[in-house]
Amino acid sequence: MSLTRRALLERLGLAGGVSAVYLGMEAMGLLNAPPVAAEPFELPPAPGRGKSVVVLGAGIAGLVAAFELRRATCAATCRQRGNTRYASFAQSAR
Ligand SMILES: Cc1cc2nc3c(=O)[nH]c(=O)nc-3n(C[C@H](O)[C@H](O)[C@H](O)COP(=O)(O)OP(=O)(O)OC[C@H]3O[C@@H](n4cnc5c(N)ncnc54)[C@H](O)[C@@H]3O)c2cc1C
């Protein structure tokens, strides 16, 4: 019985989802996956010292931005619209 590449990928998808299809396509040489370009970078020591930043919105993006700014020694504050300390999605999840 012959199995086409398409049929094999469909079966891979049924069994393992998108990840399995992706890896299968990579293994068969059907994907030209670029090499990972991201490299860890080092900040200079205390780049944010003496700087103050207000981040508007305490959603995940705002919280992460404030966290990273504080790690970079910036005086970062997160402000959320309304009376709540939590972002819109966090509110709906409570
Ligand atoms: C119903 C629903 C279910 C979801 N379920 C999932 C899930 O299961 N898993 C998942 O990974 N993602 C889920 N998401 C998506 C996820 O919630 C969003 O991708 C994520 O919240 C985006 O984060 P964000 O910080 O960019 O924006 P938001 O979380 O929207 O945060 C932005 C914040 O900024 C505030 N804001 C806006 N304007 C101002 C202003 N002028 N001043 C101060 N604050 C302001 C808003 O009130 C809000 O709290 C869901 C989204 C919805 C709507």
The ligand as an SDF file (V2000), in Angstrom:
LIG
                    3D

 53 58  0  0  0  0  0  0  0  0999 V2000
  -12.7590   36.2410   26.6960 C   0  0  0  0  0  0  0  0  0  0  0  0
  -11.2660   36.0780   26.4840 C   0  0  0  0  0  0  0  0  0  0  0  0
  -10.6620   34.8810   26.8090 C   0  0  0  0  0  0  0  0  0  0  0  0
   -9.2870   34.7050   26.6020 C   0  0  0  0  0  0  0  0  0  0  0  0
   -8.7260   33.5120   26.9450 N   0  0  0  0  0  0  0  0  0  0  0  0
   -7.3950   33.3430   26.8320 C   0  0  0  0  0  0  0  0  0  0  0  0
   -6.7800   32.1440   27.2520 C   0  0  0  0  0  0  0  0  0  0  0  0
   -7.4200   31.2140   27.7280 O   0  0  0  0  0  0  0  0  0  0  0  0
   -5.4440   32.0250   27.1060 N   0  0  0  0  0  0  0  0  0  0  0  0
   -4.6850   33.0430   26.5770 C   0  0  0  0  0  0  0  0  0  0  0  0
   -3.4670   32.8770   26.4810 O   0  0  0  0  0  0  0  0  0  0  0  0
   -5.2610   34.1900   26.1760 N   0  0  0  0  0  0  0  0  0  0  0  0
   -6.5740   34.3790   26.2910 C   0  0  0  0  0  0  0  0  0  0  0  0
   -7.1600   35.5400   25.8720 N   0  0  0  0  0  0  0  0  0  0  0  0
   -6.3080   36.5610   25.2440 C   0  0  0  0  0  0  0  0  0  0  0  0
   -5.5760   37.3510   26.3210 C   0  0  0  0  0  0  0  0  0  0  0  0
   -6.4840   37.7720   27.3050 O   0  0  0  0  0  0  0  0  0  0  0  0
   -4.9440   38.5480   25.6540 C   0  0  0  0  0  0  0  0  0  0  0  0
   -4.1080   38.1230   24.5890 O   0  0  0  0  0  0  0  0  0  0  0  0
   -4.1060   39.3220   26.6370 C   0  0  0  0  0  0  0  0  0  0  0  0
   -4.8690   39.6830   27.7560 O   0  0  0  0  0  0  0  0  0  0  0  0
   -3.5540   40.5690   25.9610 C   0  0  0  0  0  0  0  0  0  0  0  0
   -2.7710   41.2190   26.9270 O   0  0  0  0  0  0  0  0  0  0  0  0
   -2.5160   42.7410   26.8440 P   0  0  0  0  0  0  0  0  0  0  0  0
   -1.6780   43.1130   28.0310 O   0  0  0  0  0  0  0  0  0  0  0  0
   -1.9630   43.0910   25.5240 O   0  0  0  0  0  0  0  0  0  0  0  0
   -3.9510   43.4390   26.8970 O   0  0  0  0  0  0  0  0  0  0  0  0
   -5.0550   43.4300   28.0650 P   0  0  0  0  0  0  0  0  0  0  0  0
   -5.0240   42.2050   28.8940 O   0  0  0  0  0  0  0  0  0  0  0  0
   -6.3450   43.8030   27.4100 O   0  0  0  0  0  0  0  0  0  0  0  0
   -4.5970   44.6080   29.0020 O   0  0  0  0  0  0  0  0  0  0  0  0
   -4.6720   45.9620   28.6230 C   0  0  0  0  0  0  0  0  0  0  0  0
   -5.0970   46.7100   29.8600 C   0  0  0  0  0  0  0  0  0  0  0  0
   -4.9260   48.1040   29.6450 O   0  0  0  0  0  0  0  0  0  0  0  0
   -6.0040   48.7620   30.2490 C   0  0  0  0  0  0  0  0  0  0  0  0
   -6.0920   50.0730   29.6370 N   0  0  0  0  0  0  0  0  0  0  0  0
   -6.5310   50.3900   28.4090 C   0  0  0  0  0  0  0  0  0  0  0  0
   -6.4420   51.7120   28.2120 N   0  0  0  0  0  0  0  0  0  0  0  0
   -5.9160   52.2260   29.3380 C   0  0  0  0  0  0  0  0  0  0  0  0
   -5.5800   53.5540   29.7560 C   0  0  0  0  0  0  0  0  0  0  0  0
   -5.7630   54.6250   28.9540 N   0  0  0  0  0  0  0  0  0  0  0  0
   -5.0720   53.7260   30.9920 N   0  0  0  0  0  0  0  0  0  0  0  0
   -4.8770   52.6670   31.8140 C   0  0  0  0  0  0  0  0  0  0  0  0
   -5.1770   51.4020   31.4880 N   0  0  0  0  0  0  0  0  0  0  0  0
   -5.6950   51.1880   30.2600 C   0  0  0  0  0  0  0  0  0  0  0  0
   -7.1880   47.8680   29.9880 C   0  0  0  0  0  0  0  0  0  0  0  0
   -8.2230   48.1220   30.9360 O   0  0  0  0  0  0  0  0  0  0  0  0
   -6.5640   46.5040   30.2060 C   0  0  0  0  0  0  0  0  0  0  0  0
   -6.6920   46.0660   31.5410 O   0  0  0  0  0  0  0  0  0  0  0  0
   -8.5250   35.7500   26.0590 C   0  0  0  0  0  0  0  0  0  0  0  0
   -9.1470   36.9710   25.7380 C   0  0  0  0  0  0  0  0  0  0  0  0
  -10.5020   37.1510   25.9470 C   0  0  0  0  0  0  0  0  0  0  0  0
  -11.1420   38.4730   25.6060 C   0  0  0  0  0  0  0  0  0  0  0  0
  1  2  1  0
  2  3  1  0
  2 52  2  0
  3  4  2  0
  4  5  1  0
  4 50  1  0
  5  6  2  0
  6  7  1  0
  6 13  1  0
  7  8  2  0
  7  9  1  0
  9 10  1  0
 10 11  2  0
 10 12  1  0
 12 13  2  0
 13 14  1  0
 14 15  1  0
 14 50  1  0
 15 16  1  0
 16 17  1  0
 16 18  1  0
 18 19  1  0
 18 20  1  0
 20 21  1  0
 20 22  1  0
 22 23  1  0
 23 24  1  0
 24 25  2  0
 24 26  1  0
 24 27  1  0
 27 28  1  0
 28 29  2  0
 28 30  1  0
 28 31  1  0
 31 32  1  0
 32 33  1  0
 33 34  1  0
 33 48  1  0
 34 35  1  0
 35 36  1  0
 35 46  1  0
 36 37  1  0
 36 45  1  0
 37 38  2  0
 38 39  1  0
 39 40  1  0
 39 45  2  0
 40 41  1  0
 40 42  2  0
 42 43  1  0
 43 44  2  0
 44 45  1  0
 46 47  1  0
 46 48  1  0
 48 49  1  0
 50 51  2  0
 51 52  1  0
 52 53  1  0
M  END
$$$$
